[in-house]
Amino acid sequence: MTIKETFANWQAWRLARMKITAQTADRMDDDYKHFLSGSTFQYRDPSEVTREELWDYCDSLFRTEKLKEHAWKNCKTMLNGIFDYARRSNHTID
């Protein structure tokens, strides 16, 4: 399973359990497109991503996107959610 697939499953899971609204899901989809779409990172298996690689990816986002605090919080929420969902779904190694 890729990060892209994990994100889609996580979004569907949250919507099905009414943990988020459709508007929040749309915003997260836009954030995904902005931060991950077009990168090779989205095609990686979450279980194969090391902490160091994730740090490097986040550092590159700061350099290229010049993220402000609110955008960084949205990105961090998305990344934490993706990897937490993958871990709970047994798609990563603890």
C-alpha positions in Angstrom: 0.0 0.0 0.0 1.3 3.4 -0.9 1.1 6.7 1.0 -1.4 7.9 -1.6 -3.6 4.8 -1.1 -3.3 5.1 2.7 -4.4 8.8 2.6 -7.5 7.8 0.5 -8.3 5.0 3.0 -7.8 7.3 6.0 -10.1 10.0 4.5 -12.8 7.4 3.8 -12.5 6.0 7.3 -12.8 9.4 8.9 -15.8 10.4 6.7 -17.6 7.1 7.4 -17.2 7.6 11.1 -18.2 11.3 10.9 -14.9 12.3 12.4 -14.7 15.1 9.8 -17.1 16.9 7.6 -17.0 16.8 3.8 -15.6 20.4 3.8 -12.7 19.3 6.0 -12.1 16.3 3.7 -12.0 18.7 0.7 -9.5 20.9 2.4 -7.3 17.9 3.3 -7.5 16.7 -0.4 -6.3 20.1 -1.4 -3.5 19.9 1.1 -2.5 16.5 -0.1 -2.4 17.8 -3.7 -0.3 20.8 -2.6 2.2 18.9 -0.4 2.4 15.4 -1.7 1.0 15.1 -5.2 3.7 15.1 -7.8 6.3 13.8 -5.4 7.8 10.4 -5.5 7.2 10.3 -1.8 3.5 9.6 -2.3 4.3 6.3 -4.1 6.3 4.9 -1.1 5.0 2.2 1.2 4.5 3.8 4.6 6.3 0.8 6.2 9.5 1.6 4.2 9.7 5.3 5.1 12.2 5.9 7.8 12.0 8.8 10.3 15.1 10.4 8.7 13.4 10.3 5.3 10.3 11.9 6.7 12.3 14.6 8.4 14.2 15.2 5.1 10.9 15.5 3.2 9.5 17.9 5.7 12.7 20.0 5.6 12.4 20.1 1.8 8.8 21.3 2.1 9.9 24.2 4.4 12.6 25.2 1.8 10.4 25.0 -1.3 7.0 26.0 0.0 8.1 28.6 2.7 5.3 27.2 4.9 3.6 29.5 7.4 2.5 28.1 10.8 -1.1 27.3 9.7 0.0 25.5 6.6 2.6 23.5 8.5 0.0 22.5 11.1 -2.2 21.2 8.3 0.6 19.3 6.7 1.7 17.8 10.0 -1.8 16.7 10.8 -2.1 15.1 7.4 1.3 13.3 7.7 0.6 12.2 11.3 -2.8 10.9 10.3 -1.5 9.0 7.3 1.2 7.2 9.2 -1.0 6.6 12.3 -3.7 5.1 10.1 -1.1 2.9 8.4 0.3 1.8 11.7 -3.2 0.9 13.1 -4.0 -0.9 9.9 -0.8 -2.9 10.2 0.8 -1.3 7.2 3.9 -0.1 9.0 6.4 -1.5 11.4 6.3 0.2 14.9 
